[in-house]
């Protein structure tokens, strides 16, 4: 495949040497996509929280960090991974509230049963 490039300055004829050198072979550069590192980090931590979330302290720390990073990432573009991370974190919030509610119900019921 042959590439059309302008001739070097020395190999130009007299007509071409009188004209300024211009570059007619400009390539379009595609800008790199915007990155939302906080949203991506929040999503990754939320996914890790799905696996590690059942371990008491480590799971809670990972879950809270994932929720915080995802929430901050929602306010930056692109938002897709940040929204997904926030949804996963919200799911874990519901699970934790349900588990805590069941646990507290059992504690209160045991307190009434054995005064």
C-alpha positions as CSV (number, residue, x, y, z in Angstrom):
1,X,0.0,0.0,0.0
2,X,1.4,3.3,-1.1
3,X,1.1,6.3,1.2
4,X,0.9,9.8,-0.4
5,X,3.3,12.1,1.5
6,X,4.4,15.5,0.5
7,X,7.9,15.7,-1.0
8,X,10.7,17.0,1.2
9,X,11.6,20.7,0.9
10,X,14.8,20.0,-1.0
11,X,13.2,17.9,-3.7
12,X,10.5,20.5,-4.5
13,X,10.6,22.3,-7.9
14,X,10.8,26.1,-8.2
15,X,7.1,26.6,-8.2
16,X,6.7,24.6,-5.1
17,X,9.6,26.3,-3.3
18,X,7.9,29.7,-3.7
19,X,4.8,28.5,-1.9
20,X,4.8,27.9,1.8
21,X,4.9,24.3,3.0
22,X,1.5,23.1,4.0
23,X,0.3,19.8,5.3
24,X,-2.6,18.6,3.2
25,X,-2.3,15.2,4.8
26,X,-3.7,15.9,8.3
27,X,-5.1,12.9,10.0
28,X,-8.1,13.1,12.2
29,X,-7.2,12.2,15.8
30,X,-9.8,10.5,17.8
31,X,-9.9,11.9,21.3
32,X,-9.6,9.4,24.1
33,X,-12.9,8.7,25.9
34,X,-13.5,10.4,29.2
35,X,-12.7,8.3,32.2
36,X,-14.6,8.2,35.4
37,X,-12.1,6.5,37.7
38,X,-14.1,7.0,40.9
39,X,-17.2,5.4,39.2
40,X,-15.1,2.5,38.0
41,X,-13.5,2.1,41.4
42,X,-16.9,2.2,43.1
43,X,-18.2,-0.5,40.7
44,X,-15.2,-2.7,41.2
45,X,-15.4,-2.4,45.0
46,X,-19.2,-3.1,44.8
47,X,-18.5,-6.3,42.9
48,X,-15.8,-7.3,45.4
49,X,-18.4,-6.6,48.2
50,X,-20.7,-9.2,46.6
51,X,-18.0,-11.8,47.3
52,X,-16.4,-10.5,50.5
53,X,-19.6,-8.9,51.9
54,X,-20.3,-11.9,54.1
55,X,-17.2,-11.4,56.2
56,X,-18.1,-9.0,59.0
57,X,-15.6,-6.2,59.0
58,X,-13.8,-6.5,55.7
59,X,-17.0,-6.8,53.7
60,X,-18.5,-3.7,55.4
61,X,-15.5,-1.6,54.7
62,X,-15.4,-2.6,51.0
63,X,-19.1,-2.1,50.7
64,X,-19.0,1.4,52.2
65,X,-16.0,2.4,50.1
66,X,-17.8,1.1,47.0
67,X,-21.0,3.0,47.9
68,X,-19.0,6.3,48.5
69,X,-17.0,6.0,45.3
70,X,-20.0,5.1,43.2
71,X,-22.1,8.0,44.6
72,X,-19.3,10.5,43.8
73,X,-18.9,8.9,40.4
74,X,-22.5,9.5,39.5
75,X,-21.8,13.2,39.3
76,X,-19.1,12.7,36.6
77,X,-19.4,11.5,33.1
78,X,-19.6,8.7,31.9
79,X,-22.0,7.5,34.6
80,X,-22.8,3.9,33.6
81,X,-20.4,2.0,35.9
82,X,-21.0,4.5,38.7
83,X,-24.8,3.9,38.5
84,X,-24.2,0.1,38.4
85,X,-22.0,0.3,41.5
86,X,-24.5,2.4,43.3
87,X,-27.3,-0.1,42.5
88,X,-25.2,-3.0,43.8
89,X,-24.4,-1.0,46.9
90,X,-28.1,-0.2,47.4
91,X,-28.9,-3.9,47.1
92,X,-26.4,-4.6,49.9
93,X,-27.9,-1.9,52.0
94,X,-31.3,-3.6,51.7
95,X,-29.7,-6.9,52.6
96,X,-27.9,-5.5,55.6
97,X,-31.1,-3.8,56.9
98,X,-33.1,-7.0,56.5
99,X,-30.4,-9.1,58.3
100,X,-30.2,-6.5,61.1
101,X,-34.0,-6.4,61.4
102,X,-34.2,-10.2,61.6
103,X,-31.4,-10.2,64.2
104,X,-33.0,-7.5,66.3
105,X,-36.4,-9.2,66.1
106,X,-34.8,-12.4,67.4
107,X,-33.0,-10.6,70.2
108,X,-36.2,-8.7,71.3
109,X,-38.3,-11.9,71.1
110,X,-35.8,-13.8,73.2
111,X,-35.9,-11.0,75.7
112,X,-39.6,-11.2,76.1
113,X,-39.5,-15.0,76.2
114,X,-36.8,-15.2,78.9
115,X,-37.4,-12.2,81.2
